[in-house]
Amino acid sequence: CVILNEQRTGKSGAFTAGVDYLQREGLVRGVLVAAPLTLLELVWKKELKPMVPHALIAVIRDAEPQYIVRTFGSRTSKQKTAPGRTAIEVLREARKNAARNPALPAWYFINSDKLRHDKAVVQELEFMLQAGEINMIGLDESTEFANIEAGRTSALLDMLAKAPYDGLRRVAMTGTPGGPMKVFALSKIIDPVRCSIN
């Protein structure tokens, strides 16, 4: 499926409503959304929580340590309150949380570039795709994957090749689909069997 609404006309909201319906019907357990880093917090996490308040949400990225800053007159002290975590630690924790709460829909968000650069995360996602823990994928600003020869597109295609063809729903979202070659790359991601020409 491809959602080609213009910018700021509700692509993420339409996708979220559709996934929520499929999850309520028991057709989708976990969904992976790949998007540019700026959209993960600004759009997805902000819009998803009010629409699907019961969802388990994990943003798969390296988390910075958390600090509390105290000021005493002219002196300032910085005390660490929570250690930093790597993206793979965030993903594994989210996966355990989803296993403990199988009745709740699981949403995993990842920066599109992470698919190219973080082998441990990609291997974990491949296993989750094979096991059916993730059986839907959404690509926001999917033109990021429109160059068939780009590293992130190759990494995504390799990862999706490990998933059962019939068991994975795929949705691309973009307001600017581009020319025929870009559309072909997106078609290959959405339906690799029918678009198998290299």
C-alpha positions as CSV (number, residue, x, y, z in Angstrom):
1,C,0.0,0.0,0.0
2,V,1.2,3.5,-0.7
3,I,-0.2,6.7,0.9
4,L,0.6,9.7,-1.3
5,N,-1.2,12.5,0.5
6,E,0.4,15.9,0.2
7,Q,2.5,17.1,3.1
8,R,0.7,17.9,6.3
9,T,-2.6,16.2,5.2
10,G,-2.6,13.3,7.7
11,K,-0.5,10.4,6.3
12,S,0.7,9.4,9.7
13,G,-2.8,9.8,11.2
14,A,-4.3,7.6,8.4
15,F,-1.6,5.0,8.8
16,T,-2.1,5.0,12.6
17,A,-5.9,4.6,12.4
18,G,-5.5,1.8,9.9
19,V,-2.9,-0.1,12.0
20,D,-5.1,0.4,15.1
21,Y,-8.0,-1.2,13.3
22,L,-5.9,-4.1,12.1
23,Q,-4.4,-4.6,15.6
24,R,-7.9,-4.6,17.2
25,E,-8.9,-7.2,14.7
26,G,-5.9,-9.3,15.6
27,L,-4.3,-9.0,12.2
28,V,-1.3,-7.0,13.2
29,R,0.8,-7.7,16.4
30,G,3.8,-5.4,16.0
31,V,4.5,-2.5,13.6
32,L,7.9,-1.1,12.7
33,V,7.9,2.5,11.4
34,A,11.1,3.8,9.7
35,A,11.2,7.6,9.5
36,P,13.7,10.4,9.5
37,L,14.9,11.2,13.0
38,T,13.2,14.5,13.2
39,L,9.8,12.9,12.6
40,L,10.1,10.2,15.2
41,E,9.6,12.6,18.1
42,L,7.9,15.6,16.4
43,V,5.2,13.6,14.5
44,W,5.0,10.0,15.4
45,K,5.4,9.8,19.1
46,K,3.3,13.0,19.6
47,E,0.5,11.9,17.3
48,L,0.4,8.2,18.2
49,K,-0.1,8.4,22.0
50,P,-3.5,10.2,21.9
51,M,-4.8,8.0,19.0
52,V,-3.6,4.7,20.5
53,P,-3.1,5.3,24.2
54,H,-2.9,1.6,25.0
55,A,0.0,1.0,22.7
56,L,3.5,0.0,23.7
57,I,5.9,2.5,22.0
58,A,9.6,2.2,21.6
59,V,11.9,4.6,19.8
60,I,14.9,2.5,18.8
61,R,17.9,4.8,19.2
62,D,20.8,5.4,21.4
63,A,19.5,7.1,24.6
64,E,21.7,9.8,26.2
65,P,22.3,9.6,30.0
66,Q,19.9,11.7,32.0
67,Y,21.2,14.2,34.4
68,I,19.8,16.5,37.1
69,V,21.5,19.9,37.4
70,R,21.6,21.5,40.8
71,T,22.8,25.1,41.5
72,F,24.1,26.1,44.9
73,G,24.9,29.8,44.8
74,S,27.6,30.2,42.1
75,R,28.3,26.4,41.9
76,T,26.5,24.0,39.7
77,S,26.7,20.2,40.0
78,K,25.5,17.7,37.5
79,Q,24.4,14.3,38.8
80,K,23.6,11.3,36.5
81,T,20.1,10.0,37.3
82,A,19.8,7.3,34.5
83,P,22.6,5.8,32.4
84,G,22.6,6.0,28.6
85,R,21.4,2.9,26.6
86,T,22.3,1.7,23.2
87,A,19.7,1.2,20.5
88,I,20.0,-2.6,20.8
89,E,19.3,-2.4,24.6
90,V,16.3,-0.2,23.9
91,L,15.0,-2.7,21.3
92,R,15.5,-5.7,23.5
93,E,13.8,-4.1,26.5
94,A,10.9,-3.1,24.2
95,R,10.7,-6.7,22.9
96,K,10.6,-8.1,26.4
97,N,7.9,-5.6,27.4
98,A,5.8,-6.7,24.3
99,A,6.2,-10.4,25.3
100,R,5.0,-9.6,28.8
101,N,2.0,-7.7,27.5
102,P,0.8,-9.7,24.4
103,A,-2.6,-8.1,24.4
104,L,-1.2,-4.7,23.8
105,P,-0.2,-3.5,20.3
106,A,3.6,-2.9,19.9
107,W,4.9,0.0,17.9
108,Y,8.7,0.2,17.1
109,F,10.1,3.4,15.6
110,I,13.5,3.6,14.0
111,N,15.5,6.3,12.2
112,S,15.8,5.2,8.5
113,D,19.6,5.5,8.6
114,K,19.9,3.2,11.6
115,L,18.9,0.3,9.2
116,R,22.2,0.9,7.4
117,H,24.5,1.6,10.3
118,D,23.5,-0.7,13.2
119,K,23.9,-4.4,12.4
120,A,22.9,-5.6,15.8
121,V,19.5,-3.8,15.6
122,V,18.9,-5.0,12.1
123,Q,19.6,-8.6,13.1
124,E,17.2,-8.3,16.0
125,L,14.6,-6.8,13.8
126,E,15.1,-9.6,11.2
127,F,14.5,-12.2,13.9
128,M,11.3,-10.3,15.1
129,L,10.1,-10.3,11.5
130,Q,10.7,-14.0,11.0
131,A,9.0,-14.8,14.3
132,G,5.9,-12.6,13.4
133,E,6.5,-10.3,16.3
134,I,6.5,-7.5,13.7
135,N,4.1,-8.1,10.9
136,M,3.7,-4.6,9.5
137,I,6.1,-2.0,8.4
138,G,5.5,1.7,7.5
139,L,8.0,3.8,5.7
140,D,7.4,7.5,6.4
141,E,9.1,9.9,3.9
142,S,9.6,6.7,1.9
143,T,11.5,8.6,-0.8
144,E,14.5,8.1,1.5
145,F,14.4,4.6,0.1
146,A,13.8,5.6,-3.5
147,N,17.3,5.1,-4.7
148,I,17.5,1.4,-5.4
149,E,21.3,1.5,-5.1
150,A,21.5,3.4,-1.9
151,G,22.9,1.7,1.3
152,R,19.7,2.3,3.3
153,T,17.5,0.8,0.6
154,S,19.8,-2.2,0.2
155,A,19.8,-2.7,4.0
156,L,16.0,-2.5,4.1
157,L,15.5,-4.9,1.2
158,D,17.9,-7.4,2.7
159,M,16.1,-7.2,6.1
160,L,12.6,-7.5,4.5
161,A,13.8,-10.5,2.4
162,K,14.1,-12.4,5.7
163,A,10.5,-11.9,6.5
164,P,7.7,-14.2,5.3
165,Y,6.3,-12.6,2.1
166,D,2.6,-13.2,2.9
167,G,3.0,-12.4,6.6
168,L,4.2,-8.8,6.3
169,R,2.1,-5.8,5.4
170,R,4.1,-3.0,3.9
171,V,3.1,0.7,3.6
172,A,5.1,3.5,2.1
173,M,4.1,7.1,2.9
174,T,5.3,10.2,1.0
175,G,3.9,13.5,-0.3
176,T,6.5,13.7,-3.0
177,P,6.9,10.3,-4.8
178,G,9.2,11.6,-7.6
179,G,9.8,10.1,-11.0
180,P,9.4,6.5,-12.3
181,M,12.7,5.1,-10.9
182,K,11.8,6.3,-7.4
183,V,8.4,4.8,-7.7
184,F,9.9,1.6,-8.9
185,A,12.2,1.4,-5.9
186,L,9.2,1.9,-3.6
187,S,7.2,-0.7,-5.5
188,K,10.1,-3.2,-5.1
189,I,9.9,-2.6,-1.3
190,I,6.1,-2.9,-1.2
191,D,5.9,-6.0,-3.4
192,P,9.3,-7.6,-4.1
193,V,7.7,-10.6,-5.8
194,R,5.9,-8.7,-8.5
195,C,8.7,-6.1,-8.9
196,S,11.7,-8.5,-9.0
197,I,13.4,-6.9,-12.0
198,N,16.9,-5.7,-10.9
